[in-house]
Amino acid sequence: MADLHIPDALLVKNYVDGNESALATLIKRHESKIYGFIYSKISDRDISNDIFQDTFIKVIKTLKSNSYNEEGKFLPWVMRISHNLIVDHFRKTKKMPMYRETEEFSIFSIMSDDSLTIENKMIVDQVEVDLKKIIEELPEDQKEVLVMRMYQDMSFKEISELTGVSINTALGRMRYALMNLRKIIDKHQIILTN
């Protein structure tokens, strides 16, 4: 089947140009990874199916409006859309239990504030800023693999396909990136904890 060799970016272009079957090829190519990701977070088939469909409705709307510009990074872009829809689902379905105040029971006995204190939030934000600065010091090839793996949640197989290097090379770059991060942290005596 020739579709296997057509890059995602070309399929996206073909779909935008009016070839409806190009989208079907993209969906078929990535559905197990995207659906698996959604299901791993939701653990409910019906809701996972709904989010999967909503993901591709958003994909279609974005592609049809010509506002897609991910430069050949179709799968990570779709995964981000599905991740955002999962977050939205959890926000919408967060149900608060109903409690009534009685003499034996005070609402204050179960209320707690799990949110970060302002001080802790500042520390977390600073750690993120420090980490991003450190990552910027890495060689470009190591930084690319690290960002794809840690921030875009891509497998080493996907990274190797996207970057055009072998899986072993991608693994090696990740290993060197982590070793170099440790050296940079030690050199600057940075503490990345709260």
Solvent accessible surface area in square Angstrom, and as a share of the most:
residue,aa,sasa,rsa
1,M,164,0.73
2,A,78,0.61
3,D,39,0.20
4,L,130,0.65
5,H,155,0.69
6,I,45,0.23
7,P,83,0.52
8,D,26,0.14
9,A,49,0.38
10,L,82,0.41
11,L,5,0.03
12,V,8,0.04
13,K,118,0.50
14,N,43,0.22
15,Y,4,0.01
16,V,59,0.34
17,D,101,0.52
18,G,52,0.50
19,N,68,0.35
20,E,105,0.47
21,S,71,0.46
22,A,2,0.02
23,L,13,0.07
24,A,60,0.47
25,T,22,0.13
26,L,0,0.00
27,I,41,0.21
28,K,142,0.60
29,R,73,0.27
30,H,21,0.09
31,E,73,0.33
32,S,90,0.58
33,K,75,0.32
34,I,0,0.00
35,Y,46,0.18
36,G,36,0.35
37,F,29,0.12
38,I,0,0.00
39,Y,73,0.28
40,S,76,0.49
41,K,99,0.42
42,I,21,0.11
43,S,81,0.53
44,D,56,0.29
45,R,149,0.54
46,D,105,0.55
47,I,57,0.29
48,S,0,0.00
49,N,66,0.34
50,D,79,0.41
51,I,10,0.05
52,F,32,0.13
53,Q,111,0.49
54,D,63,0.33
55,T,0,0.00
56,F,11,0.05
57,I,88,0.45
58,K,96,0.41
59,V,0,0.00
60,I,58,0.29
61,K,136,0.58
62,T,35,0.21
63,L,1,0.00
64,K,110,0.47
65,S,75,0.48
66,N,113,0.58
67,S,72,0.46
68,Y,39,0.15
69,N,114,0.59
70,E,42,0.19
71,E,150,0.67
72,G,25,0.24
73,K,73,0.31
74,F,1,0.00
75,L,16,0.08
76,P,7,0.04
77,W,23,0.08
78,V,0,0.00
79,M,18,0.08
80,R,108,0.39
81,I,19,0.10
82,S,0,0.00
83,H,83,0.37
84,N,83,0.43
85,L,26,0.13
86,I,7,0.03
87,V,49,0.28
88,D,50,0.26
89,H,34,0.15
90,F,104,0.43
91,R,170,0.62
92,K,167,0.71
93,T,56,0.32
94,K,159,0.68
95,K,168,0.71
96,M,154,0.69
97,P,80,0.50
98,M,170,0.76
99,Y,105,0.40
100,R,192,0.70
101,E,105,0.47
102,T,72,0.42
103,E,176,0.79
104,E,160,0.72
105,F,57,0.24
106,S,45,0.29
107,I,53,0.27
108,F,153,0.64
109,S,86,0.55
110,I,79,0.40
111,M,118,0.53
112,S,91,0.59
113,D,119,0.62
114,D,134,0.70
115,S,77,0.50
116,L,93,0.46
117,T,81,0.47
118,I,143,0.72
119,E,119,0.53
120,N,54,0.28
121,K,99,0.42
122,M,129,0.57
123,I,57,0.29
124,V,44,0.25
125,D,58,0.30
126,Q,94,0.42
127,V,34,0.19
128,E,90,0.41
129,V,71,0.41
130,D,32,0.17
131,L,53,0.26
132,K,118,0.50
133,K,126,0.53
134,I,3,0.01
135,I,9,0.05
136,E,114,0.51
137,E,93,0.42
138,L,8,0.04
139,P,65,0.41
140,E,124,0.56
141,D,56,0.29
142,Q,22,0.10
143,K,29,0.12
144,E,69,0.31
145,V,0,0.00
146,L,4,0.02
147,V,48,0.27
148,M,7,0.03
149,R,84,0.31
150,M,118,0.53
151,Y,112,0.43
152,Q,49,0.22
153,D,85,0.44
154,M,8,0.04
155,S,38,0.24
156,F,39,0.16
157,K,121,0.51
158,E,20,0.09
159,I,0,0.00
160,S,12,0.08
161,E,115,0.52
162,L,69,0.34
163,T,34,0.20
164,G,66,0.63
165,V,36,0.21
166,S,63,0.40
167,I,74,0.38
168,N,120,0.61
169,T,54,0.32
170,A,0,0.00
171,L,77,0.38
172,G,22,0.21
173,R,55,0.20
174,M,16,0.07
175,R,141,0.51
176,Y,107,0.41
177,A,0,0.00
178,L,68,0.34
179,M,65,0.29
180,N,36,0.19
181,L,17,0.08
182,R,149,0.54
183,K,125,0.53
184,I,20,0.10
185,I,41,0.21
186,D,105,0.54
187,K,142,0.60
188,H,88,0.39
189,Q,156,0.69
190,I,43,0.22
191,I,138,0.70
192,L,48,0.24
193,T,99,0.58
194,N,118,0.61
